[in-house]
Amino acid sequence: MGATNTIRGVLASDGQRLDKALSDATELSRERIKALIAEGQVTLDDAPLTNGKAKARAGSHFTIDLPPAAEPEAKPQDIPLTIAYEDAHLIVVDKPAGMVVHPAAGNPDGTLVNALLYHCRGQLSGIGGVARPGIVHRIDKDTSGLLVVAKSDAAHEGLAKQFADHSLERAYYAVTNGAPIPPSGTVRGRIGRSDTNRKKMAALSDDSTRGKHAVTHYRTLERLDHAALIECRLETGRTHQVRVHMASIGHALLGDPVYGRPHARIRPVLNRLAFHRQALHAAILGFVHPVSGDRLHLTSDMPEDMRELIDEIGHLNR
């Protein structure tokens, strides 16, 4: 169990319900805010907040105490892994689509962490806590590709620093709905929780006070029939960044159940192939080894399901 995390801030809006205003200010869900109010964890202008339905006043100071989450201890499981690189300090895994990175509600086992605990015999960095040993970054359950995991605390700290200063090289292959115009470019926009669906992320304006700064560089590798194979290189690493940024310019990833719908010509192909995940693959990962100082550059071939999708789409006009 970790220490209690405290969030402090100032409300910017007048007239909203307090639970909604606090949700917008913190990116916590309204349901989470309501529960915290009921637990006595929220103060407003130094007084305990008891009524989330009251109206917010701009300039009010709030404090929210987040109790530490109880972390389930993951168990080792003999799950096959594809290893791209491994030494005494770190391991790079080529994760298949469908595998969750660490245990959480709804996914208590069968995760990458369970597999790593077995493979590494428990020798993983403890910085991430018992539920996330060695985990420095994540990729979505239904995204395939390269992910680096720390086996030592020194490696964890060094890798975390490179993620924080955006000095790693990360490139993804994606298949988009339609071909971007221009064929290469940069998408800039803050990414934060959607106003309409708290389970989704959204591209926000650069002058927004919410979300986090995000930059994605893309280039078209191959034009397909009502689709395109593109490469995305990340300056930042935000939740769902490629998916959100490409959808924001009208080219959501094929198979993405959250951020877009495919062209009518493409939908039968997705159904025929039973392709029900976002067409996204973490293909390139480059970084400085945090202990040896060597430069590592690792690549992963596009998985079979994405190759088959591209081949089927490419045949639509033939």
Residue, then its C-alpha position, 0 to 999 in steps of 0.5 A: m500500500g502506498a501513501t495517500n495522494t492529494i490533489r489540490g486545485v482551484l475551480a474555474s467555473d461558476g454554476q456547475r454542480l460541484d461533482k461535475a466541476l471537480s470531475d472536469a478539474t481533476e479528470l476523475s470520473r463523477e462517480r469517483i468524485k461522488a464516492l470520495i465526497a461520501e467518504g469525507q475525502v473532499t474539502l472546499d475552501d478548507a471545509p469538508l464537502t458534503n453536498g456534490k449537488a451544490k453549485a460551484r463558485a469560480g476561485s474556490h480552492f479544493t483538496i481531494d485525498l485519494p486513498p491508496a488503492a489496494e494492489p492485488e499481488a500478481k502470481p507467476q503463470d507459465i504463459p509463452l512470451t516472444i522476447a526481442y531482447e533480454d539481459a540482467h537489467l531489462i527485457v523487451v517483449d513483443k506483446p501479442a494483441g489481446m494480452v493485458v499488460h498488468p492485473a486489474a479489475g476484470n483481468p486478475d491473471g493471464t496478463l503480461v505481468n503474470a507471464l514475466l513473473y514466471h519467466c524472470r523468476g520474480q526478478l523484476s523492478g519493485i518500483g511499480g508496486v506488487a501489481r505492476p512489477g517492472i512496468v515502465h510503460r504500457i500499450d493497450k490490450d488490443t495493440s501488439g508490439l514492443l514493450v520494455v520492462a525493467k528487471s532492476d530498479a536502476a533500469h526502471e529509473g533510467l527508462a522512466k527518465q527517458f520516457a519523461d523527457h521523450s528521448l526514446e524512439r517509438a514508431y507504430y504501424a497503423v491501418t487507417n480509415g481513408a488516406p490522410i491528406p497531406p500524406s505526411g504531417t504532424v498532429r498536435g493537440r492535448i489529450g484528456r478525458s472526453d466530456t461525453n464519455r469518461k471511458k474515452m480520451a479526446a483531442l482537446s484544443d492546445d489552449s485547453t486547461r485539461g489534458k496533456h500536451a501530445v504530438t504525433h508525426y505520421r507518414t503514409l507508407e502505402r495507399l489502399d482502397h479507402a484505407a492506408l498503411i501509415e507509420c506514426r512516430l510519437e514525441t509524447g506517450r499519452t493514453h490512446q495517443v495514435r488512436v485519438h490523434m488519427a481519429s481527430i483528423g478524420h482517419a480513425l484506425l480500422g477495427d477500433p471499436v471506440y474512436g471510429r467506423p470504417h468505410a462501407r467498402i471496408r466493413p465486410v472485410l473486417n467482418r470476414l476476417a473477424f478483425h475486431r481490434q484497432a489495427l495498431h502495432a508498436a513496430i520500433l523501439g529505440f532507447v539508451h540502455p540505462v545501465s550500459g549506455d549502449r544504444l538499442h534499436l529493436t524492431s518487430d514485424m507486422p503481425e499476421d492479422m494486420r498483414e492479412l487485413i492489408d492484403e484483403i483491402g488491397h485486393l478490393n479494386r483488383 
